[in-house]
Amino acid sequence: MDAPRWIIHLPTTLTSQDAAITLAEALRDSLGHVTVLDFGEATLSEEDRQFLRTRVWCDHRLPGGTRCPRRADRPGDCPAA
């Protein structure tokens, strides 16, 4: 049996989903080298509705084992690897 993975819940003072996504993108860009962080699985939720989560990135698996880095709500297909 695999050991459980732990989630870090990090509240912010941001008041819009777009601002929260911008922060998530900045964190991914600056901390992407930290291999224990799985930014592809990042989700957002409102403070009082944490049970309702919104995926930040597409995270679709691409050829070669990489994952799509584009936002989940964007139009169009995933890029080629």
C-alpha positions as CSV (number, residue, x, y, z in Angstrom):
1,M,0.0,0.0,0.0
2,D,1.3,3.5,-0.9
3,A,1.8,6.0,1.8
4,P,-0.9,8.8,1.9
5,R,0.0,12.1,0.2
6,W,-0.4,15.3,2.2
7,I,-2.1,18.5,1.0
8,I,-1.0,21.9,2.1
9,H,-4.0,24.3,2.4
10,L,-2.6,27.8,2.1
11,P,-5.3,30.5,2.5
12,T,-4.8,33.9,0.9
13,T,-6.3,37.4,1.2
14,L,-7.2,37.5,-2.5
15,T,-10.8,38.2,-3.4
16,S,-11.0,37.0,-7.0
17,Q,-10.5,33.7,-8.7
18,D,-8.4,35.4,-11.5
19,A,-6.0,36.8,-8.8
20,A,-5.8,33.4,-7.1
21,I,-4.9,31.8,-10.5
22,T,-2.3,34.4,-11.1
23,L,-0.7,33.7,-7.8
24,A,-0.8,29.9,-8.4
25,E,1.0,30.5,-11.8
26,A,3.6,32.7,-10.0
27,L,4.1,29.9,-7.4
28,R,4.4,27.3,-10.1
29,D,6.9,29.4,-12.1
30,S,9.1,30.1,-9.0
31,L,8.8,26.8,-7.3
32,G,8.5,24.4,-10.2
33,H,12.0,23.0,-9.5
34,V,10.7,21.6,-6.1
35,T,9.9,18.0,-7.1
36,V,7.7,17.3,-4.1
37,L,5.1,19.9,-5.3
38,D,2.5,18.7,-7.8
39,F,1.3,21.9,-9.4
40,G,-0.6,19.9,-12.0
41,E,-3.1,18.9,-9.3
42,A,-3.6,22.4,-8.0
43,T,-7.1,23.5,-7.3
44,L,-8.8,26.6,-5.9
45,S,-11.8,27.1,-3.7
46,E,-13.6,29.9,-2.0
47,E,-12.9,30.2,1.7
48,D,-16.3,29.1,2.8
49,R,-16.9,26.6,0.0
50,Q,-13.7,24.5,0.2
51,F,-15.7,21.4,-0.8
52,L,-16.2,23.0,-4.3
53,R,-12.8,23.1,-6.0
54,T,-11.8,24.5,-9.4
55,R,-8.8,22.9,-11.2
56,V,-6.1,25.4,-12.2
57,W,-4.3,23.6,-15.0
58,C,-5.4,21.1,-17.6
59,D,-2.7,18.5,-16.6
60,H,-3.6,16.2,-19.5
61,R,-0.9,13.7,-20.1
62,L,1.1,14.5,-23.3
63,P,3.3,12.2,-25.4
64,G,6.7,11.7,-23.7
65,G,5.2,11.7,-20.2
66,T,4.9,15.4,-19.7
67,R,1.6,17.2,-18.8
68,C,-0.2,20.1,-20.4
69,P,0.8,23.3,-18.5
70,R,-2.1,25.4,-19.9
71,R,-5.0,26.6,-17.8
72,A,-7.9,24.3,-17.4
73,D,-10.5,26.8,-18.7
74,R,-8.7,27.7,-21.9
75,P,-10.1,27.1,-25.4
76,G,-8.4,24.7,-27.8
77,D,-6.3,21.6,-27.6
78,C,-3.3,20.8,-25.6
79,P,0.1,21.5,-27.2
80,A,2.2,18.8,-28.6
81,A,5.0,17.7,-26.3
